[in-house]
């Protein structure tokens, strides 16, 4: 029993040391205080561990991302309602939100882009918590007015029940102080049966450089069409400045530098380019068609399928908090067919609160 408790303390203290490092820039204290013991400070202080069910009442209106946030994602983030400002720091990126209620949705936005962000959850405790000491003894300590603050990813919204584990100091039967609080989570993999609700065909065609003007997207009326026309020719080895100056007046050259030329969009004569420049690459143009039906074009292409799939409410005793999920696959499955999904995510208690990956099991 004592060895188990010691091992548990080591895990808690190691993880909280990481959390303390992350949040030193915003001056978070890892110890709570007040509310326990007698007013004159008498009584022996005993230290143990506790795990209890609490409720997230609020988040502090700040998130921290380590390492620094990618500038493209930061640009998206600045356009989101609820973001007050984004500022760099030595440890990463600090995101201040307009209100406490903005923290969870912004955390969801970041998680969908595979970015991990941390905030501080303020936890409402039950009236009593069970504290286990190093000698194996257990008492039910009064929580008093202790306010527990936990550094965590905002993976659940406010007013959600969560499990908390922490070091607890008890005096005169009351919680006196606490340290190293952690949200108890578990990573799990599940297999679920799912029904195909919708399917879109995403076709990608490679159009040879010399044929790039043969594509008329107005003639493709079977879905959403995007055409990335490439008028560029790349040099396999950089050319010299003198050659740049010499060749910039060729009638088909719109722009030239040491690495490539941009050709007149109507010019398609590969032979002429290969005569004027040695060792070049002609990139394919890319035609993408998204349709809810099969289509065929004359160009070399590939297809993947974008599915909307139903999700069961429960799997292996774990409640799944989403009704539908999107997934791309190279395999085709018809609408209303049944497939097997392998999903992995973060579990709190009996709920999977964040799905991190979904794979179609073939």
N, C-alpha and C positions, 0 to 999 in steps of 0.2 A: 504493500500500500504506500509506504513512504517513498520507495523508489519511483512509483508511478507518479506521485505528486511532484517529486523533484523534476522528473522528465517533463511534466506538464508546465512547470514554472519555466524551465529552460526555453521551451518553445514560445511561450507567451512573451518572455522578456526579450528574446531574439527578434521576434517579429515587431514588437513595439519599439525596439531600438531603430529599426528601419523607418517606422512611421514617424518617430521623433525627428530623425534626420530630414525626412521629406518636409516636415512642417516647421522646422526651426525658423524659416523665413517669415512665417506668420505668427511666431511667438505663441505656440500652443503649449500649455502645461499638460504633462501626462499624468499628474496626480490631481485627484479631486480632493475636496475637503469640506469640513463643516457638517453639522447635522447630527453627529454621533458623539457619544461619550458625555461625561458630565461637564458642566460649565466651568468648574475649577480645574479641569484637566487631570483629575485623579483617576486611578484605575489602570490596570495593566493592559497594554496594547498587544494583541496577538495577531499574527499574520498567517493567512491561509489563502485558499483559492475558492472562487465561486463561479457557478454558471447558472444563468437565469434567463427567463423570457421577459423582454422589455418591449417598449414601443418607440419607434423613431418619431419624435415630436417635430423636430426641425433639423435642417442642415445649416451650418454657418454659410453665409453668402459668398463663398470662395471655393475655387477648385485649383489644384496644383497638378501640373503634368510634368513628369520627369522621364526622359530628358526633354529638351526644349521642343515645343510644338512645331510641326512642319508648317512652313509659311502658307502653303496652299490651304491647309485645313484651318489655320488661323484666319485667313481671309474669309472662308465660309462662316467661321464662328462669329466674326464681327458683324455679319449681316443678320444674325439670329436675334430674335426678340428676347430680352432678358439678360443679354451680355452687356455689362457696363463698361468694362475695359479689359484689355489683355496686355500684360507687361512681362518682359523677360526678367529672369533672375539668374544668379550663378548656378542654381540647381535645376532650373527648368523654366516653365512658363506659369505665371499666376493669372488666373481668370477670376475677376470680380463680377458677381451677378447683381442685378438690380434688386432682387428680393430673395429670400430664403427658398421660396417655392420654385425658383428658376433652376436650382442646382440639379435636381433629379433629371428633368428633360434635357438639360445640357450634357449631363453625364451619359444619357442614352445616346445622344447625337455623337459624342466622342467614341463611345463603345462600338457603335455601328461602323466606325472608321478605324477600328482596331487600336484606339488610343486609350490608355489607362489614365484615369484622373482620380484624385483623392480629395475628399472634403472631410468635414467633421460633423458627425451625427450626434445630436443631443437626445439622450435616451431617458424615457420615463421608466423608473424601476417599479417592481412590485413592492408591497409593504414590507415583506420579509424575504431574505435570500439565505440559502443554505451555504454555509462556509465550512470548508474542510481544512483542518490544520495538519501540519506535518506529522503529528503523532497519531493520525487517523481519526481523531475525535471530530464531531460535526455539531454545529449549533445553527439554529435559525436566528439570524441577526436582523434587527430592525434596520430598514434602509434609511430611516430618518428623512432628512432633506437633501441627501447627497444627489448631485446632478452629475450624471455620467456622460462624458464626452469621448467619442470613439473616432479615431482616424480610420476612414474606410472609403472604398469606392461607393459612390451613390447608386447601388445596384437595385435598390427598392425605394418606392416613394414613401413620403411621410405617412404617419398613422399605420405603419406596417409593423406587425410583431416580428421580432428577431431574437436569436439566441446570442447572449453576450457571455464571454468568459473573461475573468480578470483576477488580479491579486487583490485581496481584501484585507484591510486592517480593522480589527474589531476591538472596542473598548466598552466595558459594562453592557455587553449584549447588543450594542448598536454599531452599525458601520461607521467607522471613524475616518478612514481614508481609503483610496483605491489606487491601483496602478496598472499599467499595461493592459487596458481594455481592448478586446478584439471581438469583431463580429464573427460568429461561428459559421463557416461556410464549408461546402464540400463540392469537389468536382466529380461529376458522374457522367457515364455514358449509358444511353438507353437505346433500345430498338423499339420502334413503333410502327404500326400499320397505318397507312395514310391513303386518302383518295385523291386522285388528280382532279382538281376543280377547273383548271384552265391550262392551256399550253400554247406558247408562241414559238414559231420557228425563227431562229436568228441565223440568217445566211450571210456569210462573208465571202465575197468573190475578189480574186486578184485579177486586175485588168492590165495586160501588158502595156508598157509605156507607149508603144507606137499605136495602140488601139484605144487610147484613153478618150479620144474624142468621139468614139463610136457609141458611148453610153448616153442615152437620153432618159433621164430619170422620170420624165413625164410619161414615158411609155410603160413604166412599171406601176401598175395601179393595184397591186395585191397586198400592199402594206405600207409601213413607214420606211422611207428610203433615205439613206445618207451616202453621199459620194465624195470621197477624198481624192480629188484629181491631183496627180503629181506631175508638174511641169519641170521638175528639177532633174538634173543629171549630176551625179557625184563623181569626183575624182578619187580614184583609189589611192593616189599619192598626191599630196598638196603640190600645186604648181607655183612657179616663181612669180614675183611681182611684175617682172618684165613681160611674161606671157599674159598675165592678167591685163596689163595695159595694151598689149598687142591685140588680144582677142575680144576686148570689150565692144568693139565696133562691128562684130559680125552681125548680119542682119537678123538672125533668129535669137540672139542673146539679149534678154531683158536685163539681166544682172549677172555679174560674175565676181567671185572672190577666189582665194587660193584653194577652196575646198569643193566648190560646186558652181554650176551655172543654172540660172532660171531661164527657161526657154519661152519663146512666144507660145501662147496656149494652143495655137493652130499648127505649130510646127511639129512634125512627127517623123522626120527622116533620120533614122538611126545611123545610116551609112555616112551621111554628111558629118554628123557629130563625131563619129569614130575616126573620120579622116582629119578633122580639125583638132581633136584631142585624143591622146593616147591613154588607154587603161582607165575606162570609165564604167560606171554602173548606172543602169536605167531602172529606177524603182517602179514597182507596180503601183497603180492606183487601187484604192480599196473601196469596194461597193458593199454596203451593208443593207440588208432588207429584213425587216421584222414583220412577220405575217402570222396569221392564225391558220394558214394552210400551206401545203407543199407548193413550191414553185421551182422552175428550172430555167436557168440561163446558160448561155454558151460558154461562160468563163469558168476557169478552175475555181472551185469553192469548197467550203465546208459548212456544216450546220451544227448548231447546238440548240437545245430546247430550254426555254424559260417556263418553269412550272409554278403554278399556285397550288399548294397542297393543303388539305385539311389536316388538322392536328387533333388527336384524342385529348380528352380532358385529363386523362391519368394514364400512367404507364409504370408498372412495377412499384405501385404504391406512391409514386411521385406525381403531384399535381402539376400539369403543364399550363402556364398562364398565357397561352396564345392559341387562337382558333385556327390560324392559317400561317403558312410560311412559304417564302419564295425560294426557289432552287434552280440552278442551271445544271444541265447534264448533257452528255453526248448521246445518251440512250433515249429512244422514243417510247413514250407511254401515252396511250389514248386517254381522252377525257373519260372520267368515271372508272378508270381502271384502278386497281389497288397495288400499292408499292410498299416496300419496307424501307424505313429511314433509320440511319444511325445518327443520333444526336448526342452532343455533349454540351454541358453547361454547368452553371453554378447553382447549387442547391442550398437552400436555407430551410432547415426542418424537413417538411414533406413537400416543398415547392421548388420547382426549377424556375428561378427568377431571371436568369439570363442564359439564352441559348447562344453558344459561342461557335459551334460548327454543326453543319447538317450535311450528311452524305447519303446519296441514293445507293442502297445496297442492291447490287445486281445479282 
